[in-house]
Amino acid sequence: MKPFGCLLYFVAFWNLAGAPPAPVWGGELRFCVRADPKTLDPLQSADQPGETVRYLTGGVLLRLNRATQTLEPELAESWRTEAGGRALEFRIRKDVKFSDGSAFTAADVVYTLKALFDPASTFPAADGFRRGPGAIVVEQRGPDVVRIAFPNAAAGAERLFDEVAMVSKRWPADRRGAIGMPVLGPYRVVEYRPGDYIRLARNPNFWRTDATGRRLPYIDSLRLIVQQNRSLEVRRFTKGEIDLVDTLDPEDYARLARGGAWRAHNLGPGLGAEQLWFNQTPAGRIPDYKKAWFSSREFRNGMSAALNRADIARVVYGGWAAPAPGAVSPANSFWFNSRVPAPAYAPQQALADLARAGFRSTGGALRDSGGHAVEFSIITNSGNQMRERTAALIQDDLAKIGVRVTIVALDFPSLLERVTHTFDYDACLLGFSSVDLDPSGQMNLWLSSANAHAWNPEQKAPATEWEAEIDRLMERQAAEPVPAKRKAAFDRVQEIAARESPMLFLVYRNTLCAVSSELRNVSPAVVGPSLIWNVERLYFESARRAEARR
Amino acid sequence: MTSVRRAAAILLASIYVVCLFPGWVAPFDYAHQFRDLVAAPPSARHPLGTDALGRDSLSRLIYASRVSLLLAPAAALLATAIAALLGGVAGYCGGGVETVAMKATDLVLSLPWLFVLLIARAWMPLSMLPWQTIGITFILLGSFGWAGAARVICAAAASLRSSDMLLHAKACGCPRWRLFAMHVLPNLRSILLAQFLILIPVFILTEGNLGVLGLGVGEPLPSWGNLLRELMNLPAVAERPWMLAPLAVFAMVTGCFYLLTSPGDYA
């Protein structure tokens, strides 16, 4: 009996000392959003604050697990692809209720999706589903089954359901987004003071439960404080007024990483890349000789080789960034093409590339074959200190090969006007924020006919053979149901982009964030929302803290 | 001249000499990036440390002073001259002239400046040299920054209009232009001086903020405006207090101006 008694003692001791503590229920989680949401209508939301509210309040059929980057069933128990990628069938979860207690059924899914795919509607979330002409047909097949038929194969379309919050067919469409609207997510909006805060309270009917069968979430309420100024946001965090900051500048991260009542996280390269591109639009309001420079591959590759990306990562981002070989970051584990070489800093190689295109260095200045000194301006958005510093480093790097660069920081609307309408600019430095892991979410960037094809948008026909090849590859991957074949096609797109340099990708910024050390179950991820993606499972360490925030 | 004023004059003159010949005094080029010495603390080589791109802060401060100490007073002078002419004439003449002039002033004051400046930026080519942008910026500031001062000067001139001094001069047959030039303007000198001094720091700070609109002083050229803008990063300032050097110079120059122009007596 003695050994058995010891074992019992050991088990009891392990349970007391080593087992994870039971989650504490209650409290209020506070964090900042950069601006007021433009709308609280979950189908209309397109700005970040609106999307955050939608994420926290909306129930979706499928949810992307931010940690594993895989799709998981949510309000749909299961799903399957049919007709060679032309249709999706969802089996809807039973016994789910809206926050007002009414039942959630397949009819609500059909209502939501028909509203979303209505050709007369302009819901931003519907754009990704539209693949060519033809209507998307939604129909209910049985009590719990909904089928969606696309006019063309829509590879990867299922992941877009992560952004489609189901709405109740009983709630009037013109009151969508109003306080009191029934929702299926873990929280519901109970108070909104524009310019001040949005308060969310737990959804008493949220369908997920913890191990004991009690309905999640653990935390009673959320307060989203409207705070545009990032310095003030960090200050509020260090004073304990808010519990997390999901995007930190390197300087702030360095400060917080020194220690305090929080945990600072460096998640490595994020999904976004900083990039520079030259205006190749035929209608651009720039001299013809500049158009000739910018459409020359040797010129673009020469400029690329003259940029010291390692210095940008080290000097501007304090080492919390990595030189970028292409548009897809290694954080996007499946779609990243590791064969794309990282561009090296090679000013001599740059001059050799440029010499092949007829450029010569004379008197410390680089000149083209027509004798024009190579001078151009880089526009970027004002107020972004990191980007302005990056521009200053580029200016200095290019000066070393005799190129004179003028930096012009513009307010964002003026910059967009030049880049998308008047085409009155030479080069532009901006960040590429890819929130969608799938390449189909980047169709708007890569297709030559797309309006976000930054260097030469909305082409009637591809201006170059390599752009035509990218078009073909992107359309092929969008129609291909086999992931490996899709990957092969998109890998090729990345290789062509690296060879032709229509965009000079500079660095991938690291995802830096910080969380109060009293908040538990946090699992930071590079895919946003980085810190609250599992909000229903977050809880405060101590009952005292939870009570203080009640 | 008192000893304090003399000291202020010497200090200001020294600063201006340094500004006029920055290449002789600055230890490094303002744009040179020491990329291995980013945000470095003060040292023998870099007495004020380096900035976030590893540029020598002392050199940047000297070159920034050239831009701001030469152009901001010039723009303030232009604005004060316009204000003196318009406000002085309006106040002196009164009646319809005053009404029209003050309506024009109200119009300028009520203009949505953000949009006016955005339009100005849209008209200007992007590839302008930094010096051209600075010149245009300060001309814009001088040309449109007079309205507030004009109202003050108009009120002061109006109070002179019925003074015994002017009545006596008029009675003696003094022509109107001479009355204005020899009696009204000299009596407005202290107000003009005050407006001039107020406008200098206003223009320096405005230039710093105009960087947001793509106007102002562009990289890599430094100005007091963009150096002061860096102080908005309060945690960085707390960690690197030597970043306050531009503010100290700014306060010192403003103080010197004040000492030299104010009517008080300083021992």
Interface residues (C-beta under 8 A of the other chain):
Chain A: S231 V234 R235 E251 D252 R255 D311 R314 V315 V316 E375 F376 S377 I379 S382 G383 Q385 E388 R389 A391 A392 L393 Q395 D396 T406 I407 V408 A409 L410 D411 S414 D424 Y425 D426
Chain B: A31 Q33 R35 V38 A52 L53 G54 L118 R121 A122 L126 S127 M128 L129 P130 G211 V212 L213 G214 G218 E219 P220 M232 N233 L234 P235 A236 E239
